[in-house]
Every structure is written in C-alpha cells, then in structure tokens.
C-alpha cells in the first residue's frame, strides 16, 4: 500500500473511533418586545436548564405555568399588569414562550399627605410642603415602575429629613392599580415628626485621645437645628485627620428629647506611628527617593509629627513639622524646621530655617500667616560665595473655587502673598515681596477645558544682595514656562541663574479629553524673571503633550520648545488646581 494511502487510512480510522458528537439540545426560548426581551432573559435563567426535546406535554404545561407566574411578577415591576403569555413550538423541536405585555400602566393621580410639625401652617412650612409636592419623583403621566415608586418615596423622606426632621417616616403608602384602564393612583402619608435640635456629644471608641480632641473639630452646637449636611461636615473633618481610621456620626433619631437629641460619634483610632518609603522622578529635580516618619501621638498628646528625608538629583532636604490640633476658633497651628541643599541652574544653595505657621481655613478661602528665620549660603558657579539671614513675616491668601481640585474643569484659583523683613530684626536687608497667581478653568466643548494662568511678583529692595532666594524670583520648567530648564530664567551671576526682583508669567492651554482617561493638550507659555524692569523681556515656550487622569490628578507629559534657547524639552507634572 502506498505511504500516502496508509496515512489516509489511519486518519479515517481515528475519525471513526472518535465519540459521536452529541446532538444539540432543543432550546427553550423567550420572545418579548424591545427592552423586555433582555430583562426577562436576565431573570428567567431556569429556561436555559430545560431541553425542549425531552419535555412531554405535561412537562411543557408545567414549564409554561412557572414561566407565566414569574414573567407576570417581573412585568408588574415595569408597569405591565395584563400580559398575555403563551407557549408555542419552535424550530428543531424547540419550545418558545411568547410574551405580549399589554398596555403599560401610567400614574393617573398622586395624593401626598403630610402630618407632624411640617404640616403646621407657620413660617416657611407651607412653601416647603409645596416644594416637596412639585419635586415628587413619580408625577401624573409617568409610567409606573416599582423601582421609580420606591425611589420617589425615598427621595421624599430624604428631602424632609435633610434638615430639622430627623425622625421623618412614611406611615402609609399605596399604589392602586387598575389593569382594565392601565392607571395607577398613588397615595403617600408621611409624618415629619417634631423639629430636632442637636444635643450633647456621645463619643465612643477613644483610647489614646480624650474627647477634647473631638470637640476641637467644631461639632454642632447644642440647640442648633438638625441638619444632615452639618453632620456630614463634622464627620468629614474628623475623617480627614490622621487620628482616626474610621468615623461615624449620627443623631439619635428615636430620642425622647428631640429638642436636644444626642449626637453619637463612633470612632476607630488609627495607628499613631507610620514609616513610609517612596521613589519618583521629576523633570524639574530629577530622580527621587524619600522616607518619612509620622507620629500622631507625640509626647502622648494629639500633636502630629511629620518628618522626612528626601534625596533628589538636584535637591536634598530633611524636615520636621509638628501640627497641633485645631484651636476652638478653627485655627491650624504648626512649628517646623528644615535643612536643604539644592544645585539648580548652576546655583548651589544651603539653607536652614525654622518657623511657625497659623492657617485659617474658611470655606473656599484660606489665610496663612508665617514667621520664619532662615540662613542660607549661595555658591553660584563662576561667581563669589555669599550668605544671608532673614527673619521674615509672611501672609498668603488663597481663594479656591473649582469643581474638582484633582481634575478641574470649571472655576478659578487666586493666590496672593505678601512678605518681608527688616534689618532691625535679625535680617541682612530691608525688603518686601509681593506675589500673585491666578488660574482660570473654562469648560469647552464636551469634556474639553481651556486653562489660563497668570502670575507676577515684585520684591521691593535697594538690591537683590542680602535677600534670600525664596523672596526673589526664578522661573522655567514644568508648570511655569515650559520649554526651558527648571528655574533657568532669572538673573545671570557668573555661570549661574539666580533670583531677580521682578517676575511675570502667562500661559494658555487647551486640553481635549477623549472618551476614556486620556487626552491631549496644546499650550503657549511666556515669562521671565529679571532684576531690572527696563531689561525685562518675555521668553516664549510652546508645545503639546498627552494627559492621563491618574488617581492623584491629570498627569501632564509635555514636549515643549523654548524659543529663546532653541531647544526642545520633555517635561511632566501633575496638573491639579493648587
């Protein structure tokens, strides 16, 4: 036998020996119009477990009986109360359940009845009741759905219970369905209960700290009218501290004394001591490694120590700050020390400082007052070594009004700073520094955003000599004037760039976001820092780059061209509203 014939014979033999493929089971299918098809298939999975080819007449009758019961229950939740459900033979011995839903029930009348304190004809109560009626979520003419019915009632109690009426409850509700006319009459009776006012705090879960720490975070005052928003603000303030791993704040909604209902605060304390390690990279200061140590129970008090060591290619620093709990007035006080070495744009600096800070947050506005003593040594490449000391007083005012700090699309951020020092108070030079920065976020087509930025500063002094670099100006790099090296725009001193007394920067950027988390931006920046107004000239930079929405905010990677030095640079940063 030829070899190819023998191979063919073996293949045919193997095929013959393979087990026969079982015949496909005859399906049990369902047929319904529109979106109901998917809804029923999702909830009637028992149909898939039956083989229509093995069902006798009695089996099909039993299957259809169960299908009719469950389909009717599902359709009722969507407002169909008179469906026709039949069975019929399909192709290849299959069996099909055919659903005709019938007319959909719509709401023909709504009756909302109020009792309790809210029903009194006093003050703003009548207007509030009318607003509740107007906002009812399942009005006349709307198709009746069980989910919408439940949601409308929940929204009603939420709206009433948002302020004053913490004990609100629905005492009766009915949905009267007339399948013959396809109409639903809805009636709800809700009891607002009495007006609730905040009482004293009832705190549980404290171990390392005492209740005075909780009281520093501005809890509701005794006698203040109940407000759900007020409770959430208090809970959020506690949750945002380093002292607690979890916080739950609520009022006793069944209190026998609603005029002074206890505020229950349940906390779980966080571990007070933490050690952290990190690594990263920046187009401004290069590669970075760092370690940090935090102790939220320093000296067995609610003092929060934040310390760390950070080593970057162009900057190295060690720091330690101690943050005190808020004062009764809401002030946030801290004291800290820092030692830093930098080597940026040919300028080496060695700086040590110690200072105190008071921060006063009030909604969208933050005031910050600082008193700081610092000593620094400057070593510009190709120039003389100098040193300077200053005891400075500083004020910073920030108004932040954006839809999202981490992903801003609409709003603005304005920051103003004033600081200075006097030779009469441990300083080498009299000077005053003024600085302002404004960011505007303008929503554009779909998800796009236009970002406009302007900043300017002036240091009033006879000379820049003796003024610390923090109180002079350099610019260039990511988030300033892109296309130029970090802090390379300033005053030339030898081969180094040092700070000048004048600063001006403007920027316009358009970001187009795609359907996912990716986007692309095009931008134009212009700016400079100098020591003489007559010699001031703006340097232009422009380019484009991708954007990615990370959990920490949009990551910006820019390919930027600096027109003054004819170079293209890759720069990246986190583009948040700071």
NUSE-337704 format. One record per residue (C-alpha): residue in one letter; x, y, z; residue number from 1. Coordinates in steps of 0.02 Angstrom, whole numbers, plus 50000, padded with zeros to 5 digits. Layout:
N
("A" (X Y Z) NUM),
...
//
This chain:
578
("X" (50000 50000 50000) 1),
("X" (50071 50172 49955) 2),
("X" (50126 50277 50103) 3),
("X" (50000 50417 50074) 4),
("X" (49858 50291 50061) 5),
("X" (49913 50212 50225) 6),
("X" (49913 50384 50312) 7),
("X" (49740 50420 50242) 8),
("X" (49680 50252 50308) 9),
("X" (49744 50290 50483) 10),
("X" (49661 50462 50485) 11),
("X" (49494 50389 50432) 12),
("X" (49510 50255 50565) 13),
("X" (49544 50384 50701) 14),
("X" (49394 50488 50646) 15),
("X" (49284 50334 50653) 16),
("X" (49344 50294 50828) 17),
("X" (49306 50469 50895) 18),
("X" (49149 50476 51004) 19),
("X" (48997 50540 50914) 20),
("X" (48958 50722 50948) 21),
("X" (48800 50736 51050) 22),
("X" (48653 50814 50964) 23),
("X" (48619 50993 51013) 24),
("X" (48483 51011 51143) 25),
("X" (48321 51087 51081) 26),
("X" (48310 51258 51160) 27),
("X" (48176 51339 51265) 28),
("X" (48172 51521 51209) 29),
("X" (48077 51676 51257) 30),
("X" (48012 51812 51141) 31),
("X" (47962 51985 51202) 32),
("X" (47962 52160 51126) 33),
("X" (48103 52286 51146) 34),
("X" (48197 52300 51309) 35),
("X" (48084 52174 51394) 36),
("X" (48172 52035 51298) 37),
("X" (48337 52067 51387) 38),
("X" (48253 52096 51555) 39),
("X" (48162 51929 51551) 40),
("X" (48311 51832 51486) 41),
("X" (48414 51902 51630) 42),
("X" (48292 51845 51765) 43),
("X" (48221 51684 51688) 44),
("X" (48380 51580 51686) 45),
("X" (48281 51423 51732) 46),
("X" (48225 51411 51550) 47),
("X" (48405 51376 51496) 48),
("X" (48410 51222 51606) 49),
("X" (48273 51133 51506) 50),
("X" (48289 51034 51344) 51),
("X" (48130 51057 51245) 52),
("X" (48162 50894 51153) 53),
("X" (48144 50793 51314) 54),
("X" (47987 50882 51375) 55),
("X" (47824 50789 51355) 56),
("X" (47657 50879 51353) 57),
("X" (47641 50880 51543) 58),
("X" (47819 50949 51559) 59),
("X" (47782 51091 51440) 60),
("X" (47623 51135 51532) 61),
("X" (47718 51141 51698) 62),
("X" (47858 51244 51621) 63),
("X" (47733 51367 51546) 64),
("X" (47641 51382 51713) 65),
("X" (47800 51430 51804) 66),
("X" (47852 51548 51664) 67),
("X" (47682 51637 51670) 68),
("X" (47697 51663 51858) 69),
("X" (47873 51732 51857) 70),
("X" (47852 51835 51699) 71),
("X" (47695 51916 51768) 72),
("X" (47788 51965 51927) 73),
("X" (47934 52038 51829) 74),
("X" (47822 52135 51709) 75),
("X" (47721 52205 51854) 76),
("X" (47877 52293 51919) 77),
("X" (47887 52381 51749) 78),
("X" (47704 52432 51747) 79),
("X" (47630 52291 51641) 80),
("X" (47487 52209 51738) 81),
("X" (47389 52120 51600) 82),
("X" (47514 52023 51494) 83),
("X" (47472 51878 51379) 84),
("X" (47597 51735 51397) 85),
("X" (47583 51586 51280) 86),
("X" (47688 51439 51227) 87),
("X" (47721 51380 51051) 88),
("X" (47828 51253 50961) 89),
("X" (47987 51319 50883) 90),
("X" (48107 51254 50752) 91),
("X" (48206 51092 50780) 92),
("X" (48087 51028 50915) 93),
("X" (48113 51189 51015) 94),
("X" (47988 51274 51127) 95),
("X" (47956 51460 51138) 96),
("X" (47872 51569 51270) 97),
("X" (47790 51717 51182) 98),
("X" (47755 51871 51288) 99),
("X" (47634 52010 51241) 100),
("X" (47649 52137 51384) 101),
("X" (47489 52232 51352) 102),
("X" (47464 52416 51394) 103),
("X" (47584 52497 51515) 104),
("X" (47509 52571 51673) 105),
("X" (47534 52758 51699) 106),
("X" (47508 52867 51852) 107),
("X" (47336 52949 51847) 108),
("X" (47332 53032 52019) 109),
("X" (47452 53069 52162) 110),
("X" (47399 53107 52340) 111),
("X" (47534 53167 52460) 112),
("X" (47479 53196 52640) 113),
("X" (47588 53271 52774) 114),
("X" (47573 53263 52963) 115),
("X" (47684 53313 53108) 116),
("X" (47767 53481 53134) 117),
("X" (47790 53509 52947) 118),
("X" (47601 53513 52922) 119),
("X" (47583 53667 53031) 120),
("X" (47532 53824 52937) 121),
("X" (47676 53928 53006) 122),
("X" (47838 54005 52942) 123),
("X" (47910 53926 52786) 124),
("X" (47820 53761 52812) 125),
("X" (47683 53787 52680) 126),
("X" (47812 53838 52549) 127),
("X" (47918 53690 52595) 128),
("X" (47770 53571 52575) 129),
("X" (47730 53644 52404) 130),
("X" (47911 53622 52352) 131),
("X" (47902 53439 52406) 132),
("X" (47744 53412 52303) 133),
("X" (47824 53493 52150) 134),
("X" (47979 53386 52167) 135),
("X" (47885 53220 52185) 136),
("X" (47979 53094 52079) 137),
("X" (47834 52996 52002) 138),
("X" (47710 53126 51937) 139),
("X" (47548 53105 51840) 140),
("X" (47575 53036 51665) 141),
("X" (47737 52945 51707) 142),
("X" (47742 52755 51678) 143),
("X" (47725 52661 51842) 144),
("X" (47880 52562 51888) 145),
("X" (47911 52482 52057) 146),
("X" (48090 52548 52061) 147),
("X" (48031 52726 52025) 148),
("X" (47893 52710 52157) 149),
("X" (48019 52658 52290) 150),
("X" (48144 52790 52236) 151),
("X" (48013 52930 52240) 152),
("X" (47965 52887 52419) 153),
("X" (48147 52878 52473) 154),
("X" (48184 53047 52394) 155),
("X" (48034 53122 52483) 156),
("X" (48092 53065 52655) 157),
("X" (48271 53116 52615) 158),
("X" (48215 53292 52568) 159),
("X" (48113 53311 52728) 160),
("X" (48246 53233 52838) 161),
("X" (48388 53338 52768) 162),
("X" (48353 53472 52898) 163),
("X" (48255 53485 53060) 164),
("X" (48153 53324 53041) 165),
("X" (48273 53184 53083) 166),
("X" (48131 53067 53134) 167),
("X" (48033 53077 52971) 168),
("X" (47940 52917 52924) 169),
("X" (47812 52857 52797) 170),
("X" (47658 52800 52894) 171),
("X" (47557 52737 52745) 172),
("X" (47583 52714 52558) 173),
("X" (47476 52632 52425) 174),
("X" (47485 52607 52238) 175),
("X" (47309 52561 52175) 176),
("X" (47324 52480 52004) 177),
("X" (47178 52463 51884) 178),
("X" (47233 52342 51747) 179),
("X" (47074 52373 51647) 180),
("X" (47112 52559 51624) 181),
("X" (47302 52546 51641) 182),
("X" (47305 52678 51777) 183),
("X" (47387 52693 51949) 184),
("X" (47330 52800 52094) 185),
("X" (47471 52836 52216) 186),
("X" (47447 52893 52395) 187),
("X" (47582 52927 52524) 188),
("X" (47563 52989 52702) 189),
("X" (47722 53050 52784) 190),
("X" (47746 53105 52964) 191),
("X" (47885 53232 52984) 192),
("X" (47888 53210 53172) 193),
("X" (47946 53353 53284) 194),
("X" (48087 53475 53249) 195),
("X" (48254 53402 53304) 196),
("X" (48395 53503 53379) 197),
("X" (48571 53445 53416) 198),
("X" (48609 53394 53594) 199),
("X" (48772 53345 53679) 200),
("X" (48904 53230 53605) 201),
("X" (48904 53044 53648) 202),
("X" (49078 52982 53598) 203),
("X" (49137 52801 53591) 204),
("X" (49298 52719 53532) 205),
("X" (49427 52837 53609) 206),
("X" (49582 52761 53689) 207),
("X" (49740 52864 53660) 208),
("X" (49648 53030 53646) 209),
("X" (49517 53116 53751) 210),
("X" (49352 53196 53698) 211),
("X" (49429 53369 53692) 212),
("X" (49512 53319 53527) 213),
("X" (49340 53283 53451) 214),
("X" (49272 53447 53516) 215),
("X" (49410 53544 53426) 216),
("X" (49337 53498 53257) 217),
("X" (49187 53612 53275) 218),
("X" (49044 53492 53316) 219),
("X" (48863 53552 53302) 220),
("X" (48818 53670 53443) 221),
("X" (48690 53617 53572) 222),
("X" (48522 53688 53520) 223),
("X" (48570 53709 53337) 224),
("X" (48431 53646 53219) 225),
("X" (48467 53474 53149) 226),
("X" (48549 53469 52977) 227),
("X" (48612 53316 52886) 228),
("X" (48740 53423 52795) 229),
("X" (48805 53489 52961) 230),
("X" (48831 53311 53024) 231),
("X" (48923 53262 52865) 232),
("X" (49039 53413 52877) 233),
("X" (49082 53366 53056) 234),
("X" (49110 53184 53009) 235),
("X" (49219 53232 52859) 236),
("X" (49325 53347 52967) 237),
("X" (49360 53204 53088) 238),
("X" (49388 53077 52950) 239),
("X" (49516 53188 52862) 240),
("X" (49630 53192 53015) 241),
("X" (49771 53070 53045) 242),
("X" (49698 53020 53214) 243),
("X" (49555 52908 53158) 244),
("X" (49541 52760 53040) 245),
("X" (49351 52771 53032) 246),
("X" (49218 52891 53095) 247),
("X" (49028 52877 53101) 248),
("X" (48924 53025 53159) 249),
("X" (48735 53023 53176) 250),
("X" (48596 53090 53284) 251),
("X" (48484 52984 53396) 252),
("X" (48332 52980 53282) 253),
("X" (48223 52898 53415) 254),
("X" (48271 53014 53557) 255),
("X" (48141 53050 53689) 256),
("X" (48207 53229 53689) 257),
("X" (48210 53284 53505) 258),
("X" (48239 53463 53562) 259),
("X" (48411 53404 53623) 260),
("X" (48446 53241 53530) 261),
("X" (48617 53168 53570) 262),
("X" (48748 53170 53432) 263),
("X" (48830 52999 53427) 264),
("X" (49012 52994 53372) 265),
("X" (49089 52822 53347) 266),
("X" (49275 52820 53304) 267),
("X" (49411 52692 53274) 268),
("X" (49582 52764 53311) 269),
("X" (49717 52747 53180) 270),
("X" (49890 52680 53219) 271),
("X" (49982 52838 53275) 272),
("X" (50154 52795 53206) 273),
("X" (50193 52764 53023) 274),
("X" (50351 52743 52920) 275),
("X" (50342 52771 52733) 276),
("X" (50459 52749 52585) 277),
("X" (50442 52817 52410) 278),
("X" (50528 52844 52244) 279),
("X" (50490 52950 52092) 280),
("X" (50554 53060 51955) 281),
("X" (50526 53241 51905) 282),
("X" (50579 53336 51751) 283),
("X" (50621 53482 51868) 284),
("X" (50728 53400 52002) 285),
("X" (50766 53226 51932) 286),
("X" (50754 53056 52015) 287),
("X" (50695 53048 52195) 288),
("X" (50697 52930 52343) 289),
("X" (50625 52975 52512) 290),
("X" (50575 52909 52680) 291),
("X" (50453 52983 52805) 292),
("X" (50404 52957 52986) 293),
("X" (50239 53014 53062) 294),
("X" (50184 53011 53243) 295),
("X" (50008 53073 53280) 296),
("X" (50030 53048 53468) 297),
("X" (50190 53145 53501) 298),
("X" (50231 53168 53685) 299),
("X" (50071 53071 53724) 300),
("X" (49972 53219 53658) 301),
("X" (49872 53246 53499) 302),
("X" (50023 53327 53418) 303),
("X" (50056 53265 53241) 304),
("X" (50240 53249 53194) 305),
("X" (50276 53241 53007) 306),
("X" (50460 53217 52964) 307),
("X" (50559 53152 52819) 308),
("X" (50716 53143 52715) 309),
("X" (50707 53170 52527) 310),
("X" (50854 53147 52408) 311),
("X" (50835 53209 52229) 312),
("X" (50965 53236 52095) 313),
("X" (50958 53425 52110) 314),
("X" (50887 53444 52286) 315),
("X" (50909 53359 52454) 316),
("X" (50814 53405 52610) 317),
("X" (50768 53348 52784) 318),
("X" (50617 53418 52876) 319),
("X" (50515 53400 53034) 320),
("X" (50347 53485 53067) 321),
("X" (50232 53470 53217) 322),
("X" (50048 53508 53185) 323),
("X" (49936 53549 53331) 324),
("X" (49751 53504 53336) 325),
("X" (49634 53644 53281) 326),
("X" (49601 53781 53407) 327),
("X" (49421 53814 53463) 328),
("X" (49417 53952 53332) 329),
("X" (49468 53832 53193) 330),
("X" (49649 53893 53179) 331),
("X" (49780 53765 53124) 332),
("X" (49950 53798 53204) 333),
("X" (50116 53714 53167) 334),
("X" (50302 53733 53200) 335),
("X" (50440 53662 53092) 336),
("X" (50622 53655 53042) 337),
("X" (50708 53619 52876) 338),
("X" (50881 53592 52806) 339),
("X" (50901 53596 52617) 340),
("X" (51035 53587 52483) 341),
("X" (50999 53625 52300) 342),
("X" (51101 53632 52141) 343),
("X" (50988 53707 52008) 344),
("X" (51036 53809 51854) 345),
("X" (51216 53824 51913) 346),
("X" (51169 53891 52086) 347),
("X" (51204 53790 52242) 348),
("X" (51109 53840 52398) 349),
("X" (51123 53779 52576) 350),
("X" (50978 53833 52683) 351),
("X" (50921 53805 52861) 352),
("X" (50758 53875 52928) 353),
("X" (50640 53865 53074) 354),
("X" (50466 53940 53083) 355),
("X" (50289 53942 53147) 356),
("X" (50130 53946 53041) 357),
("X" (49948 53982 53076) 358),
("X" (49821 53929 52944) 359),
("X" (49641 53990 52950) 360),
("X" (49527 53895 52829) 361),
("X" (49354 53968 52798) 362),
("X" (49261 53878 52660) 363),
("X" (49344 53916 52492) 364),
("X" (49463 54042 52571) 365),
("X" (49623 54003 52664) 366),
("X" (49729 54130 52759) 367),
("X" (49904 54082 52808) 368),
("X" (50019 54180 52923) 369),
("X" (50201 54130 52949) 370),
("X" (50353 54189 53046) 371),
("X" (50515 54112 52986) 372),
("X" (50701 54131 53021) 373),
("X" (50820 54066 52889) 374),
("X" (51004 54067 52846) 375),
("X" (51069 54022 52675) 376),
("X" (51235 54009 52586) 377),
("X" (51243 54036 52396) 378),
("X" (51378 53963 52285) 379),
("X" (51347 54020 52106) 380),
("X" (51454 53935 51976) 381),
("X" (51587 54057 51916) 382),
("X" (51548 54188 52049) 383),
("X" (51577 54228 52233) 384),
("X" (51509 54134 52383) 385),
("X" (51386 54237 52486) 386),
("X" (51275 54210 52638) 387),
("X" (51120 54297 52705) 388),
("X" (50999 54285 52850) 389),
("X" (50822 54349 52873) 390),
("X" (50680 54345 52997) 391),
("X" (50527 54357 52885) 392),
("X" (50343 54382 52913) 393),
("X" (50229 54315 52776) 394),
("X" (50045 54315 52733) 395),
("X" (49963 54207 52599) 396),
("X" (49780 54218 52546) 397),
("X" (49702 54086 52432) 398),
("X" (49529 54082 52358) 399),
("X" (49494 53914 52277) 400),
("X" (49329 53888 52184) 401),
("X" (49340 53739 52066) 402),
("X" (49228 53591 52029) 403),
("X" (49369 53470 52072) 404),
("X" (49541 53502 52145) 405),
("X" (49614 53344 52068) 406),
("X" (49528 53362 51898) 407),
("X" (49472 53543 51875) 408),
("X" (49362 53589 51727) 409),
("X" (49271 53743 51790) 410),
("X" (49318 53880 51914) 411),
("X" (49470 53977 51969) 412),
("X" (49610 53985 52098) 413),
("X" (49683 54150 52159) 414),
("X" (49835 54160 52273) 415),
("X" (49908 54322 52344) 416),
("X" (50065 54333 52451) 417),
("X" (50148 54472 52549) 418),
("X" (50309 54452 52648) 419),
("X" (50462 54545 52705) 420),
("X" (50599 54577 52831) 421),
("X" (50687 54720 52919) 422),
("X" (50870 54746 52961) 423),
("X" (50813 54799 53133) 424),
("X" (50753 54620 53165) 425),
("X" (50892 54493 53130) 426),
("X" (50894 54522 52941) 427),
("X" (51033 54574 52821) 428),
("X" (50920 54677 52708) 429),
("X" (50758 54776 52715) 430),
("X" (50639 54706 52585) 431),
("X" (50456 54674 52547) 432),
("X" (50394 54542 52425) 433),
("X" (50225 54544 52333) 434),
("X" (50164 54398 52228) 435),
("X" (50003 54344 52142) 436),
("X" (49948 54193 52042) 437),
("X" (49782 54164 51953) 438),
("X" (49718 54008 51865) 439),
("X" (49556 54004 51766) 440),
("X" (49474 53842 51707) 441),
("X" (49346 53865 51569) 442),
("X" (49240 53715 51513) 443),
("X" (49233 53699 51325) 444),
("X" (49154 53578 51201) 445),
("X" (49102 53414 51283) 446),
("X" (49240 53371 51409) 447),
("X" (49373 53493 51347) 448),
("X" (49444 53631 51456) 449),
("X" (49538 53794 51424) 450),
("X" (49665 53836 51561) 451),
("X" (49727 54014 51577) 452),
("X" (49863 54061 51701) 453),
("X" (49949 54223 51752) 454),
("X" (50073 54259 51890) 455),
("X" (50179 54407 51937) 456),
("X" (50289 54466 52077) 457),
("X" (50398 54608 52137) 458),
("X" (50524 54621 52278) 459),
("X" (50548 54798 52341) 460),
("X" (50728 54818 52396) 461),
("X" (50878 54927 52358) 462),
("X" (50966 54775 52287) 463),
("X" (50942 54588 52274) 464),
("X" (51100 54564 52377) 465),
("X" (51056 54505 52551) 466),
("X" (50881 54448 52502) 467),
("X" (50851 54259 52521) 468),
("X" (50816 54165 52360) 469),
("X" (50641 54119 52421) 470),
("X" (50597 54303 52414) 471),
("X" (50666 54330 52239) 472),
("X" (50606 54252 52076) 473),
("X" (50664 54123 51952) 474),
("X" (50553 54031 51829) 475),
("X" (50557 53899 51692) 476),
("X" (50511 53715 51692) 477),
("X" (50353 53613 51712) 478),
("X" (50201 53713 51772) 479),
("X" (50290 53880 51738) 480),
("X" (50369 53922 51570) 481),
("X" (50384 53757 51480) 482),
("X" (50522 53731 51353) 483),
("X" (50657 53798 51473) 484),
("X" (50757 53710 51607) 485),
("X" (50694 53718 51785) 486),
("X" (50723 53892 51860) 487),
("X" (50840 53937 51717) 488),
("X" (50755 54104 51683) 489),
("X" (50820 54238 51800) 490),
("X" (50974 54345 51831) 491),
("X" (51145 54285 51771) 492),
("X" (51280 54280 51905) 493),
("X" (51435 54203 51833) 494),
("X" (51376 54042 51750) 495),
("X" (51227 54025 51866) 496),
("X" (51049 54088 51863) 497),
("X" (50995 54173 52025) 498),
("X" (50835 54257 52078) 499),
("X" (50783 54430 52022) 500),
("X" (50664 54560 52093) 501),
("X" (50532 54550 51954) 502),
("X" (50426 54408 51885) 503),
("X" (50293 54394 51751) 504),
("X" (50220 54233 51678) 505),
("X" (50068 54199 51568) 506),
("X" (50002 54036 51497) 507),
("X" (49859 53970 51390) 508),
("X" (49824 53784 51372) 509),
("X" (49686 53689 51284) 510),
("X" (49653 53509 51338) 511),
("X" (49548 53391 51233) 512),
("X" (49488 53236 51327) 513),
("X" (49443 53077 51237) 514),
("X" (49307 52957 51294) 515),
("X" (49420 52869 51421) 516),
("X" (49553 52939 51537) 517),
("X" (49667 53003 51400) 518),
("X" (49681 53174 51322) 519),
("X" (49798 53288 51228) 520),
("X" (49846 53468 51261) 521),
("X" (49921 53613 51164) 522),
("X" (49994 53762 51257) 523),
("X" (50087 53927 51244) 524),
("X" (50186 53997 51392) 525),
("X" (50278 54162 51408) 526),
("X" (50376 54231 51554) 527),
("X" (50537 54286 51634) 528),
("X" (50618 54343 51795) 529),
("X" (50739 54488 51800) 530),
("X" (50818 54618 51912) 531),
("X" (50787 54770 51801) 532),
("X" (50618 54819 51733) 533),
("X" (50696 54907 51584) 534),
("X" (50782 54746 51530) 535),
("X" (50629 54637 51555) 536),
("X" (50588 54528 51406) 537),
("X" (50462 54384 51398) 538),
("X" (50528 54215 51341) 539),
("X" (50409 54109 51237) 540),
("X" (50381 53921 51252) 541),
("X" (50252 53813 51166) 542),
("X" (50212 53632 51129) 543),
("X" (50093 53489 51156) 544),
("X" (50079 53327 51251) 545),
("X" (49966 53188 51315) 546),
("X" (49863 53192 51475) 547),
("X" (49812 53044 51584) 548),
("X" (49688 53052 51728) 549),
("X" (49777 52965 51871) 550),
("X" (49706 52947 52048) 551),
("X" (49820 53091 52101) 552),
("X" (49760 53205 51961) 553),
("X" (49796 53226 51774) 554),
("X" (49975 53179 51729) 555),
("X" (50043 53303 51601) 556),
("X" (50187 53250 51487) 557),
("X" (50239 53395 51376) 558),
("X" (50355 53410 51228) 559),
("X" (50397 53595 51235) 560),
("X" (50504 53709 51128) 561),
("X" (50593 53857 51210) 562),
("X" (50603 53990 51077) 563),
("X" (50741 54091 51162) 564),
("X" (50867 53949 51176) 565),
("X" (50803 53847 51026) 566),
("X" (50786 53684 51122) 567),
("X" (50652 53551 51138) 568),
("X" (50625 53478 51312) 569),
("X" (50518 53338 51383) 570),
("X" (50435 53396 51544) 571),
("X" (50300 53319 51653) 572),
("X" (50197 53362 51807) 573),
("X" (50032 53331 51896) 574),
("X" (49908 53462 51833) 575),
("X" (49799 53499 51985) 576),
("X" (49719 53660 52049) 577),
("X" (49846 53721 52176) 578),
//
